Amino acid sequence: MENLYQNTNEAAQPIQANALKEPEAVIIEIRAGTGGNEAGLFARDLFRMYSKYAQNQNWKQKVLDSNPTEVGGYKEIIFELNGGNVWPRMKQEGGVHRVQRIPKTEKAGRVHTSTATVAVLPKPKGTEVKINPADLRIDFYRSSGPGGQYVNKRETAVRITHIPSGLVVTSQTERNQQENKENALSILSARLLEKKSREEEERLGGNRKAQIGWAMRCEKIRTYNFPQNRITDHRIKKSWHNIDEIMDGNLEAIFKAFKKSGF
């Protein structure tokens, strides 16, 4: 990860709007929203859906960080996808995904509504983001599993604070400090690129940011209604009635509809 570091104190040049046209890799962050344990299970299901699709596309996948729940879901999971057309396919997945279904723990058969938030960040190429090591505070600690219990006697988990921006990233998926540090730096560089690009777009008065994955993370973009076997994308106002197939990674129909809509 040495190419992420900046050896001078010069500020990085503003990133132009066309710098994000075709990233070779993306970093996807899925976080459980409202809904308690069911939201964590939905976050897990979204991760599985994207993983299945990535396998079908022969994309490379690497989990950078995860925070599992006690019931098998995720409070948060961050992973990288690398492969052909990964950005044009995945960029529109950023936003709030809502699920309506009967949880397995629901004895009365009531439908619950839960959410998960997806952020899709371009992974910077070697020269797009330079980080000054002097701007980082790096802490090591023991990794933890569901419920917060420690799963490693050694301090292999990594927390990196980027002091100028206040951004904090963590990684604890690997068994050694160096790999976790590299994973955390990958996440940090993607978030810094997002931040710089967003600021540049706002400075130019542009509105493209809503189309490239970050501005919509607080907007409801899609509903997964299991009782009615329907997935609805609210941006292009289109529904599909094969929810199990889509959740198993068959996303091509959705991606084709987006391309046709010109969204």
C-alpha positions as CSV (number, residue, x, y, z in Angstrom):
1,M,0.0,0.0,0.0
2,E,3.0,2.3,-0.2
3,N,1.6,4.0,-3.3
4,L,-1.1,5.5,-1.1
5,Y,1.4,7.5,0.9
6,Q,2.4,11.1,0.1
7,N,6.0,12.0,0.9
8,T,5.4,15.8,0.7
9,N,3.0,18.1,2.4
10,E,1.5,19.3,-0.9
11,A,-2.3,19.1,-1.0
12,A,-3.7,16.7,-3.5
13,Q,-5.0,18.2,-6.7
14,P,-8.8,18.5,-7.0
15,I,-10.3,15.5,-8.7
16,Q,-12.1,16.3,-11.9
17,A,-15.6,15.0,-12.6
18,N,-14.3,12.7,-15.3
19,A,-11.8,11.0,-13.0
20,L,-14.5,8.6,-11.8
21,K,-15.7,7.3,-15.2
22,E,-14.5,3.8,-15.1
23,P,-12.9,2.6,-11.9
24,E,-11.4,-0.9,-12.1
25,A,-12.7,-1.8,-8.6
26,V,-15.3,-0.6,-6.1
27,I,-15.5,-0.8,-2.3
28,I,-19.1,-1.5,-1.1
29,E,-20.2,-0.8,2.4
30,I,-23.4,-2.4,3.7
31,R,-24.7,-1.3,7.1
32,A,-27.8,-2.5,9.0
33,G,-30.4,0.3,9.4
34,T,-33.7,0.3,11.3
35,G,-35.1,-3.1,12.3
36,G,-32.8,-4.6,14.9
37,N,-31.6,-8.2,14.2
38,E,-33.8,-8.4,11.1
39,A,-31.9,-5.4,9.6
40,G,-28.6,-7.2,10.2
41,L,-29.9,-10.4,8.5
42,F,-31.0,-8.2,5.6
43,A,-27.5,-6.7,5.3
44,R,-26.2,-10.3,5.2
45,D,-28.7,-11.2,2.4
46,L,-27.6,-8.1,0.4
47,F,-24.0,-9.1,0.8
48,R,-24.8,-12.6,-0.3
49,M,-26.8,-11.3,-3.3
50,Y,-23.8,-9.1,-4.5
51,S,-21.4,-12.0,-3.8
52,K,-23.4,-14.4,-6.0
53,Y,-23.6,-11.8,-8.8
54,A,-19.8,-11.2,-8.5
55,Q,-19.2,-14.9,-8.8
56,N,-21.3,-15.1,-11.9
57,Q,-19.3,-12.2,-13.4
58,N,-16.0,-13.7,-12.5
59,W,-15.2,-10.7,-10.4
60,K,-12.7,-10.9,-7.6
61,Q,-14.0,-10.2,-4.1
62,K,-12.3,-9.4,-0.9
63,V,-13.9,-8.7,2.5
64,L,-12.1,-5.7,4.1
65,D,-14.0,-5.5,7.4
66,S,-17.1,-6.9,9.0
67,N,-19.0,-6.6,12.3
68,P,-21.2,-9.6,12.7
69,T,-24.3,-9.9,14.9
70,E,-25.1,-12.7,17.3
71,V,-27.8,-14.1,15.0
72,G,-25.7,-14.4,11.9
73,G,-26.2,-11.0,10.3
74,Y,-24.0,-8.0,9.9
75,K,-24.1,-4.7,11.6
76,E,-21.6,-3.7,8.9
77,I,-19.6,-5.4,6.1
78,I,-17.2,-3.7,3.8
79,F,-15.8,-5.5,0.7
80,E,-14.1,-4.9,-2.6
81,L,-15.2,-6.1,-6.0
82,N,-12.7,-6.0,-8.9
83,G,-13.5,-6.9,-12.5
84,G,-14.9,-5.8,-15.9
85,N,-17.8,-3.3,-15.8
86,V,-17.9,-3.4,-12.0
87,W,-18.5,0.3,-11.7
88,P,-21.3,0.8,-14.3
89,R,-23.1,-2.2,-12.9
90,M,-22.7,-1.5,-9.2
91,K,-22.8,2.3,-9.0
92,Q,-26.6,2.6,-8.8
93,E,-26.8,0.2,-5.8
94,G,-25.9,3.0,-3.4
95,G,-28.8,4.1,-1.1
96,V,-31.3,2.7,1.4
97,H,-32.7,-0.8,0.6
98,R,-35.9,-1.6,2.4
99,V,-37.2,-5.2,3.1
100,Q,-40.7,-6.2,4.0
101,R,-41.0,-9.8,5.3
102,I,-42.0,-12.0,8.2
103,P,-38.9,-12.7,10.3
104,K,-38.2,-16.2,11.3
105,T,-38.5,-15.2,14.9
106,E,-41.9,-13.7,14.4
107,K,-44.5,-16.0,16.0
108,A,-47.6,-13.9,15.1
109,G,-46.8,-13.9,11.4
110,R,-46.6,-10.1,11.2
111,V,-44.7,-8.5,8.3
112,H,-41.8,-6.4,9.6
113,T,-40.1,-3.5,7.7
114,S,-36.3,-3.2,8.0
115,T,-33.6,-1.3,6.1
116,A,-29.9,-1.5,5.2
117,T,-27.8,1.2,3.7
118,V,-25.4,0.5,0.8
119,A,-22.6,2.8,-0.3
120,V,-20.6,2.2,-3.4
121,L,-17.2,3.9,-3.6
122,P,-14.7,3.8,-6.5
123,K,-11.4,2.3,-5.4
124,P,-8.7,4.9,-6.2
125,K,-6.0,4.1,-8.6
126,G,-2.4,4.5,-7.4
127,T,-2.1,8.2,-8.1
128,E,-5.6,9.4,-7.3
129,V,-5.2,9.6,-3.6
130,K,-2.0,10.3,-1.7
131,I,-1.9,10.0,2.0
132,N,0.7,11.6,4.2
133,P,1.7,9.1,6.9
134,A,2.1,12.1,9.3
135,D,-1.7,12.6,9.0
136,L,-2.5,9.1,10.3
137,R,-3.0,7.8,13.8
138,I,-2.9,4.0,13.8
139,D,-4.1,1.9,16.7
140,F,-4.0,-1.8,17.1
141,Y,-6.4,-3.8,19.2
142,R,-7.8,-7.3,19.7
143,S,-10.5,-8.3,17.2
144,S,-13.9,-9.2,18.4
145,G,-16.8,-11.4,17.2
146,P,-20.5,-11.3,17.7
147,G,-21.5,-9.9,21.0
148,G,-18.2,-8.1,21.4
149,Q,-16.2,-11.1,22.8
150,Y,-12.5,-11.2,21.8
151,V,-11.6,-13.8,19.2
152,N,-7.9,-13.2,19.1
153,K,-5.3,-12.9,21.8
154,R,-3.1,-10.7,19.7
155,E,-3.8,-7.2,18.7
156,T,-4.3,-7.8,15.0
157,A,-7.3,-5.4,14.4
158,V,-6.4,-2.0,13.1
159,R,-8.1,1.4,13.5
160,I,-6.8,4.3,11.4
161,T,-7.7,7.9,12.0
162,H,-7.1,10.4,9.2
163,I,-6.5,13.5,11.4
164,P,-7.2,16.3,8.8
165,S,-10.6,14.9,7.8
166,G,-11.5,13.1,11.0
167,L,-12.3,9.9,9.0
168,V,-11.9,6.7,11.0
169,V,-11.7,3.3,9.4
170,T,-11.1,-0.2,10.9
171,S,-10.3,-3.7,9.7
172,Q,-10.2,-7.0,11.7
173,T,-10.9,-9.7,9.1
174,E,-7.3,-10.9,8.7
175,R,-5.1,-12.7,11.2
176,N,-2.1,-10.3,11.0
177,Q,-1.7,-6.6,11.5
178,Q,-0.2,-5.8,8.1
179,E,-3.1,-7.2,6.0
180,N,-5.6,-5.5,8.2
181,K,-3.7,-2.3,7.9
182,E,-3.7,-2.6,4.1
183,N,-7.4,-3.3,4.1
184,A,-8.0,-0.2,6.3
185,L,-5.9,2.0,4.0
186,S,-7.9,0.8,1.0
187,I,-11.2,1.8,2.8
188,L,-9.7,5.2,3.8
189,S,-8.4,6.0,0.4
190,A,-11.8,5.3,-1.2
191,R,-13.6,7.5,1.4
192,L,-11.0,10.3,0.8
193,L,-11.6,10.1,-2.9
194,E,-15.3,10.2,-2.4
195,K,-15.0,13.2,-0.1
196,K,-12.7,15.1,-2.5
197,S,-14.9,14.3,-5.5
198,R,-18.1,15.4,-3.7
199,E,-16.5,18.7,-2.7
200,E,-15.3,19.3,-6.2
201,E,-18.8,18.6,-7.6
202,E,-20.4,20.9,-5.1
203,R,-17.8,23.6,-6.0
204,L,-18.7,23.3,-9.7
205,G,-22.4,23.3,-8.9
206,G,-22.9,19.9,-10.5
207,N,-25.5,17.4,-9.7
208,R,-23.8,14.3,-11.0
209,K,-23.1,13.0,-7.5
210,A,-26.6,11.7,-7.3
211,Q,-25.8,9.3,-10.1
212,I,-22.5,7.9,-8.9
213,G,-23.3,6.3,-5.7
214,W,-22.8,8.6,-2.7
215,A,-25.5,11.2,-2.5
216,M,-28.4,8.7,-2.5
217,R,-27.2,6.7,0.6
218,C,-29.9,8.4,2.7
219,E,-32.7,8.0,0.1
220,K,-34.9,4.9,-0.2
221,I,-34.1,3.4,-3.6
222,R,-35.5,-0.1,-3.5
223,T,-38.1,-2.2,-1.7
224,Y,-37.9,-6.0,-1.3
225,N,-41.5,-7.1,-0.6
226,F,-41.3,-10.9,0.2
227,P,-45.1,-11.5,0.9
228,Q,-45.9,-10.1,-2.6
229,N,-42.8,-11.6,-4.3
230,R,-41.9,-8.2,-5.6
231,I,-38.8,-6.0,-5.8
232,T,-39.5,-2.3,-6.7
233,D,-36.9,0.2,-7.7
234,H,-38.3,3.6,-6.9
235,R,-35.9,5.6,-9.0
236,I,-36.9,4.0,-12.4
237,K,-40.4,3.0,-11.1
238,K,-40.1,-0.6,-12.2
239,S,-40.9,-3.9,-10.4
240,W,-39.8,-7.5,-10.7
241,H,-41.7,-10.5,-9.4
242,N,-38.9,-13.1,-9.0
243,I,-37.6,-12.0,-5.7
244,D,-35.9,-15.3,-4.7
245,E,-34.0,-15.4,-8.0
246,I,-32.8,-11.9,-7.7
247,M,-31.7,-12.4,-4.1
248,D,-29.7,-15.4,-5.4
249,G,-27.6,-13.0,-7.4
250,N,-29.5,-12.8,-10.7
251,L,-29.4,-9.0,-11.0
252,E,-29.0,-8.7,-14.7
253,A,-32.6,-7.7,-15.3
254,I,-32.3,-4.8,-12.9
255,F,-29.0,-3.6,-14.4
256,K,-30.4,-3.8,-17.9
257,A,-33.4,-1.8,-16.9
258,F,-31.2,0.9,-15.4
259,K,-29.1,1.0,-18.6
260,K,-32.3,1.3,-20.7
261,S,-33.7,4.0,-18.5
262,G,-30.6,6.2,-18.8
263,F,-30.7,6.9,-15.1
